[in-house]
Each structure stands twice: as C-alpha cells, then as structure tokens.
Amino acid sequence: MIPEVTIYITNYNYGKYISKAVNSCLKQTFKNLEILIIDDGSTDNSKKIINKFTSKNRNIFSIFRKNQGLIKSCNTALRAARGKYIMRLDADDWLDVNAIEIMHSKLEKNKKVELLFPDYYEVDENGKILHTIRRHNFENVKLLDQPAHGACTLFRTKTLILNGGYDENFTAQDGVDIWFRFQKKFKIMNINIPLFYYRK
C-alpha cells in the first residue's frame, strides 16, 4: 500500500534521543504513513537503534550515508518518499500523538494550501516544556514575518519536488529559504495548536 504521508527523520549522533522521535511517529493516530530515517554518518549507537526499529516495523525504512549535512539528507528523503505529503522530524524532537491526523486533515480540506505548520513546545534537554511558541493567525495578518519551522512543516510532496526541493547552497535548513519561495507562489497556513516538541 502506498503511504499517504512520509515522515522523515534526519539523524546525526542522536542515539540518545532518536527512539523517542521514532516512537512518536509509531504512536500517531493517523496510520497510513511511512517513516524514513536518514542517518548522516553517525558514529554513536544510532545505527543499532535504527536497525532495531526497521527489523520490527514494516513501515520504517532507513538510509545510511556518509556525513554530508542536513540539506542533502533532506533531499535524500525527498527522492525516496512515496507519500502524497511529506514532513521532516529532527531526531531529537517528537510529535504530539494527533499531529499528523490534524495536519493531514487540514491539507485535504484546503487544496490551495501548499505549506502547513503548527505551533509547538520548546523543551529543554530533558524534555521539560520551557515555552509554547505561538505564530500569527494568518487570516488576520498580511506581513508574513514569522517563518515556519524547518521541521514539522507538512508539504505536498510533488509541489516541494517541482519547486526545487532543498537548496544545497545552504548548510542549514531552518525553513526560511523555502518560506520565502513558497509564500511568493502559494497559500500557506498555520495551525494555532502546538503539535510537536522542539528540543532547544
């Protein structure tokens, strides 16, 4: 069965945290998804943990590569993704159990929206919530000066591919580049509900 949503997890030496990230995907109330884990040449125990997940779960796939950086990992995932929709999750972050169901439903109902992102919780190293990060209500503002976070933003996969994917001239993917490109051409939407936990 072709998955509706691809979640890809980018990992480099986050063996300490990656199990929580993967488990948050497995626990989603929305089940028609695949989980891609792109390991960027980790030197810790990440590979052992990732292989354990892939051996037990038919919807988890891994790609191990030499270290080339986050942007190339994102494009590797984009080329491998089978889902109609795609979202990145960093290996030290995790999702609310309802995140994909809520976000998928919004994109299905709003056919002109090409970029969808939620509010989120900022947490410390131990997972304690520090802040709730709220964004604008985009129905009420015209100045789009608060870019979507690079992670946990849901795209239509085909649109992201046709618009060049991730620009490998950059060394980091904080979402700003794609934000500028997409807001010029497409409708974007924020969900004013915190749906993921961002480890600061």
C-alpha positions as YAML, in Angstrom:
chain: A
units: angstrom
residues:
- id: 1
  name: MET
  ca: [0.00, 0.00, 0.00]
- id: 2
  name: ILE
  ca: [1.29, 3.44, -0.93]
- id: 3
  name: PRO
  ca: [1.52, 5.64, 2.18]
- id: 4
  name: GLU
  ca: [-0.41, 8.89, 2.37]
- id: 5
  name: VAL
  ca: [2.23, 10.67, 4.48]
- id: 6
  name: THR
  ca: [6.01, 10.36, 4.66]
- id: 7
  name: ILE
  ca: [7.69, 11.41, 7.89]
- id: 8
  name: TYR
  ca: [11.44, 11.52, 7.53]
- id: 9
  name: ILE
  ca: [13.78, 11.70, 10.49]
- id: 10
  name: THR
  ca: [17.21, 13.24, 9.98]
- id: 11
  name: ASN
  ca: [19.80, 11.88, 12.37]
- id: 12
  name: TYR
  ca: [23.42, 12.53, 13.19]
- id: 13
  name: ASN
  ca: [24.66, 11.12, 16.51]
- id: 14
  name: TYR
  ca: [21.29, 11.48, 18.26]
- id: 15
  name: GLY
  ca: [21.23, 7.93, 19.58]
- id: 16
  name: LYS
  ca: [20.28, 9.39, 22.96]
- id: 17
  name: TYR
  ca: [17.01, 10.79, 21.59]
- id: 18
  name: ILE
  ca: [16.03, 9.04, 18.37]
- id: 19
  name: SER
  ca: [13.90, 6.31, 19.97]
- id: 20
  name: LYS
  ca: [11.54, 8.95, 21.34]
- id: 21
  name: ALA
  ca: [11.27, 10.57, 17.90]
- id: 22
  name: VAL
  ca: [10.52, 7.28, 16.14]
- id: 23
  name: ASN
  ca: [8.07, 6.12, 18.80]
- id: 24
  name: SER
  ca: [6.16, 9.40, 18.49]
- id: 25
  name: CYS
  ca: [5.66, 8.55, 14.79]
- id: 26
  name: LEU
  ca: [4.57, 4.99, 15.53]
- id: 27
  name: LYS
  ca: [2.01, 6.24, 18.06]
- id: 28
  name: GLN
  ca: [0.29, 8.62, 15.63]
- id: 29
  name: THR
  ca: [-3.48, 8.29, 15.45]
- id: 30
  name: PHE
  ca: [-3.07, 8.62, 11.66]
- id: 31
  name: LYS
  ca: [-1.73, 5.26, 10.49]
- id: 32
  name: ASN
  ca: [-1.29, 5.47, 6.70]
- id: 33
  name: LEU
  ca: [2.29, 6.68, 6.83]
- id: 34
  name: GLU
  ca: [5.86, 5.63, 6.21]
- id: 35
  name: ILE
  ca: [8.83, 6.60, 8.36]
- id: 36
  name: LEU
  ca: [12.17, 7.21, 6.64]
- id: 37
  name: ILE
  ca: [15.27, 7.52, 8.81]
- id: 38
  name: ILE
  ca: [18.17, 9.26, 7.10]
- id: 39
  name: ASP
  ca: [21.34, 8.67, 9.10]
- id: 40
  name: ASP
  ca: [24.09, 11.08, 8.09]
- id: 41
  name: GLY
  ca: [27.15, 9.04, 9.07]
- id: 42
  name: SER
  ca: [26.56, 8.75, 12.81]
- id: 43
  name: THR
  ca: [29.45, 7.47, 14.91]
- id: 44
  name: ASP
  ca: [27.46, 6.73, 18.08]
- id: 45
  name: ASN
  ca: [24.99, 3.87, 18.71]
- id: 46
  name: SER
  ca: [22.38, 5.28, 16.31]
- id: 47
  name: LYS
  ca: [22.72, 2.54, 13.68]
- id: 48
  name: LYS
  ca: [22.00, -0.21, 16.18]
- id: 49
  name: ILE
  ca: [18.87, 1.59, 17.40]
- id: 50
  name: ILE
  ca: [17.65, 2.34, 13.88]
- id: 51
  name: ASN
  ca: [18.17, -1.26, 12.73]
- id: 52
  name: LYS
  ca: [16.14, -2.48, 15.70]
- id: 53
  name: PHE
  ca: [13.21, -0.31, 14.61]
- id: 54
  name: THR
  ca: [13.40, -1.32, 10.94]
- id: 55
  name: SER
  ca: [13.55, -5.02, 11.81]
- id: 56
  name: LYS
  ca: [10.30, -4.80, 13.79]
- id: 57
  name: ASN
  ca: [8.26, -2.32, 11.75]
- id: 58
  name: ARG
  ca: [7.32, -2.76, 8.10]
- id: 59
  name: ASN
  ca: [6.63, 0.95, 7.60]
- id: 60
  name: ILE
  ca: [10.09, 2.12, 8.79]
- id: 61
  name: PHE
  ca: [12.93, 2.37, 6.27]
- id: 62
  name: SER
  ca: [16.49, 3.51, 6.80]
- id: 63
  name: ILE
  ca: [19.14, 5.09, 4.60]
- id: 64
  name: PHE
  ca: [22.71, 5.17, 5.93]
- id: 65
  name: ARG
  ca: [25.12, 7.54, 4.21]
- id: 66
  name: LYS
  ca: [28.44, 9.26, 4.70]
- id: 67
  name: ASN
  ca: [28.19, 12.58, 6.50]
- id: 68
  name: GLN
  ca: [27.07, 15.23, 4.01]
- id: 69
  name: GLY
  ca: [24.97, 17.56, 6.13]
- id: 70
  name: LEU
  ca: [21.31, 18.24, 6.81]
- id: 71
  name: ILE
  ca: [20.31, 19.73, 3.45]
- id: 72
  name: LYS
  ca: [21.50, 16.73, 1.46]
- id: 73
  name: SER
  ca: [19.78, 14.44, 3.96]
- id: 74
  name: CYS
  ca: [16.53, 16.31, 3.31]
- id: 75
  name: ASN
  ca: [16.87, 15.88, -0.45]
- id: 76
  name: THR
  ca: [17.75, 12.21, 0.00]
- id: 77
  name: ALA
  ca: [14.48, 11.77, 1.88]
- id: 78
  name: LEU
  ca: [12.54, 13.76, -0.71]
- id: 79
  name: ARG
  ca: [13.79, 11.49, -3.51]
- id: 80
  name: ALA
  ca: [12.89, 8.35, -1.53]
- id: 81
  name: ALA
  ca: [9.50, 9.49, -0.24]
- id: 82
  name: ARG
  ca: [6.38, 7.74, -1.51]
- id: 83
  name: GLY
  ca: [3.81, 9.75, 0.43]
- id: 84
  name: LYS
  ca: [1.47, 12.35, -1.05]
- id: 85
  name: TYR
  ca: [2.56, 14.57, 1.83]
- id: 86
  name: ILE
  ca: [5.98, 14.89, 3.46]
- id: 87
  name: MET
  ca: [7.29, 16.24, 6.77]
- id: 88
  name: ARG
  ca: [10.68, 16.34, 8.45]
- id: 89
  name: LEU
  ca: [11.16, 15.43, 12.10]
- id: 90
  name: ASP
  ca: [14.54, 16.01, 13.70]
- id: 91
  name: ALA
  ca: [15.85, 13.05, 15.70]
- id: 92
  name: ASP
  ca: [15.92, 14.97, 18.99]
- id: 93
  name: ASP
  ca: [12.31, 16.21, 18.69]
- id: 94
  name: TRP
  ca: [8.97, 14.41, 18.88]
- id: 95
  name: LEU
  ca: [5.36, 14.71, 17.75]
- id: 96
  name: ASP
  ca: [2.07, 15.04, 19.57]
- id: 97
  name: VAL
  ca: [0.09, 11.84, 19.03]
- id: 98
  name: ASN
  ca: [-2.54, 13.69, 16.94]
- id: 99
  name: ALA
  ca: [-0.12, 15.79, 14.87]
- id: 100
  name: ILE
  ca: [-0.34, 14.03, 11.52]
- id: 101
  name: GLU
  ca: [-4.08, 13.43, 11.70]
- id: 102
  name: ILE
  ca: [-4.77, 17.13, 12.35]
- id: 103
  name: MET
  ca: [-2.31, 18.43, 9.76]
- id: 104
  name: HIS
  ca: [-3.31, 15.92, 7.07]
- id: 105
  name: SER
  ca: [-6.98, 16.77, 7.54]
- id: 106
  name: LYS
  ca: [-6.25, 20.49, 7.09]
- id: 107
  name: LEU
  ca: [-4.37, 19.99, 3.83]
- id: 108
  name: GLU
  ca: [-7.03, 17.64, 2.49]
- id: 109
  name: LYS
  ca: [-9.70, 20.27, 3.15]
- id: 110
  name: ASN
  ca: [-7.64, 23.20, 1.85]
- id: 111
  name: LYS
  ca: [-6.49, 22.19, -1.63]
- id: 112
  name: LYS
  ca: [-4.78, 25.52, -2.35]
- id: 113
  name: VAL
  ca: [-2.55, 25.37, 0.74]
- id: 114
  name: GLU
  ca: [0.93, 24.03, -0.02]
- id: 115
  name: LEU
  ca: [2.73, 24.63, 3.28]
- id: 116
  name: LEU
  ca: [1.16, 23.92, 6.66]
- id: 117
  name: PHE
  ca: [2.79, 24.26, 10.06]
- id: 118
  name: PRO
  ca: [1.65, 24.16, 13.70]
- id: 119
  name: ASP
  ca: [2.63, 25.94, 16.86]
- id: 120
  name: TYR
  ca: [4.98, 23.97, 19.10]
- id: 121
  name: TYR
  ca: [6.50, 23.48, 22.54]
- id: 122
  name: GLU
  ca: [10.12, 24.37, 23.18]
- id: 123
  name: VAL
  ca: [11.64, 21.89, 25.62]
- id: 124
  name: ASP
  ca: [14.98, 21.50, 27.38]
- id: 125
  name: GLU
  ca: [17.48, 18.64, 27.10]
- id: 126
  name: ASN
  ca: [15.40, 16.51, 29.46]
- id: 127
  name: GLY
  ca: [12.09, 17.15, 27.69]
- id: 128
  name: LYS
  ca: [10.70, 19.69, 30.16]
- id: 129
  name: ILE
  ca: [8.49, 22.30, 28.45]
- id: 130
  name: LEU
  ca: [10.07, 25.76, 28.56]
- id: 131
  name: HIS
  ca: [7.76, 27.77, 26.29]
- id: 132
  name: THR
  ca: [4.80, 27.45, 23.97]
- id: 133
  name: ILE
  ca: [5.72, 29.05, 20.64]
- id: 134
  name: ARG
  ca: [2.70, 30.72, 19.04]
- id: 135
  name: ARG
  ca: [2.52, 32.04, 15.49]
- id: 136
  name: HIS
  ca: [0.35, 34.63, 13.78]
- id: 137
  name: ASN
  ca: [-3.22, 33.96, 12.80]
- id: 138
  name: PHE
  ca: [-2.59, 34.20, 9.07]
- id: 139
  name: GLU
  ca: [-6.19, 35.08, 8.41]
- id: 140
  name: ASN
  ca: [-5.61, 38.39, 10.16]
- id: 141
  name: VAL
  ca: [-2.11, 39.45, 9.12]
- id: 142
  name: LYS
  ca: [-0.52, 40.38, 5.81]
- id: 143
  name: LEU
  ca: [3.12, 40.59, 6.90]
- id: 144
  name: LEU
  ca: [4.45, 37.04, 6.82]
- id: 145
  name: ASP
  ca: [7.45, 37.69, 9.03]
- id: 146
  name: GLN
  ca: [7.37, 34.54, 11.18]
- id: 147
  name: PRO
  ca: [8.71, 31.69, 9.03]
- id: 148
  name: ALA
  ca: [7.55, 28.15, 9.53]
- id: 149
  name: HIS
  ca: [9.97, 25.99, 11.45]
- id: 150
  name: GLY
  ca: [12.22, 23.89, 9.21]
- id: 151
  name: ALA
  ca: [10.95, 20.72, 10.89]
- id: 152
  name: CYS
  ca: [7.37, 19.56, 11.38]
- id: 153
  name: THR
  ca: [6.07, 21.53, 8.40]
- id: 154
  name: LEU
  ca: [3.81, 19.49, 6.12]
- id: 155
  name: PHE
  ca: [4.16, 19.86, 2.34]
- id: 156
  name: ARG
  ca: [2.57, 18.30, -0.69]
- id: 157
  name: THR
  ca: [5.49, 16.16, -1.85]
- id: 158
  name: LYS
  ca: [5.02, 16.81, -5.55]
- id: 159
  name: THR
  ca: [4.97, 20.58, -5.05]
- id: 160
  name: LEU
  ca: [8.16, 20.52, -2.99]
- id: 161
  name: ILE
  ca: [9.92, 18.45, -5.66]
- id: 162
  name: LEU
  ca: [8.69, 20.62, -8.55]
- id: 163
  name: ASN
  ca: [9.90, 23.72, -6.73]
- id: 164
  name: GLY
  ca: [13.47, 22.55, -6.35]
- id: 165
  name: GLY
  ca: [13.40, 20.73, -3.03]
- id: 166
  name: TYR
  ca: [16.01, 21.93, -0.56]
- id: 167
  name: ASP
  ca: [18.69, 24.37, -1.74]
- id: 168
  name: GLU
  ca: [22.06, 22.69, -1.19]
- id: 169
  name: ASN
  ca: [23.86, 26.04, -1.28]
- id: 170
  name: PHE
  ca: [22.79, 26.39, 2.35]
- id: 171
  name: THR
  ca: [24.40, 24.48, 5.20]
- id: 172
  name: ALA
  ca: [21.35, 24.54, 7.49]
- id: 173
  name: GLN
  ca: [17.62, 24.07, 6.90]
- id: 174
  name: ASP
  ca: [15.71, 26.35, 9.26]
- id: 175
  name: GLY
  ca: [12.81, 26.78, 6.87]
- id: 176
  name: VAL
  ca: [13.49, 30.39, 5.86]
- id: 177
  name: ASP
  ca: [14.59, 29.69, 2.29]
- id: 178
  name: ILE
  ca: [11.54, 27.57, 1.48]
- id: 179
  name: TRP
  ca: [9.33, 30.02, 3.35]
- id: 180
  name: PHE
  ca: [10.36, 32.87, 1.07]
- id: 181
  name: ARG
  ca: [10.00, 30.74, -2.05]
- id: 182
  name: PHE
  ca: [6.59, 29.33, -1.14]
- id: 183
  name: GLN
  ca: [4.94, 32.48, 0.19]
- id: 184
  name: LYS
  ca: [5.54, 34.17, -3.17]
- id: 185
  name: LYS
  ca: [3.71, 31.44, -5.09]
- id: 186
  name: PHE
  ca: [1.38, 29.54, -2.77]
- id: 187
  name: LYS
  ca: [-1.09, 29.80, 0.06]
- id: 188
  name: ILE
  ca: [0.36, 28.90, 3.46]
- id: 189
  name: MET
  ca: [-1.41, 28.05, 6.69]
- id: 190
  name: ASN
  ca: [-0.64, 27.87, 10.40]
- id: 191
  name: ILE
  ca: [-2.50, 25.69, 12.89]
- id: 192
  name: ASN
  ca: [-2.66, 27.52, 16.21]
- id: 193
  name: ILE
  ca: [-2.20, 24.30, 18.17]
- id: 194
  name: PRO
  ca: [1.19, 23.12, 19.49]
- id: 195
  name: LEU
  ca: [1.74, 19.75, 17.81]
- id: 196
  name: PHE
  ca: [5.42, 19.00, 18.30]
- id: 197
  name: TYR
  ca: [8.16, 19.29, 20.89]
- id: 198
  name: TYR
  ca: [11.32, 21.11, 19.82]
- id: 199
  name: ARG
  ca: [14.37, 20.31, 21.95]
- id: 200
  name: LYS
  ca: [16.38, 23.52, 22.29]
...
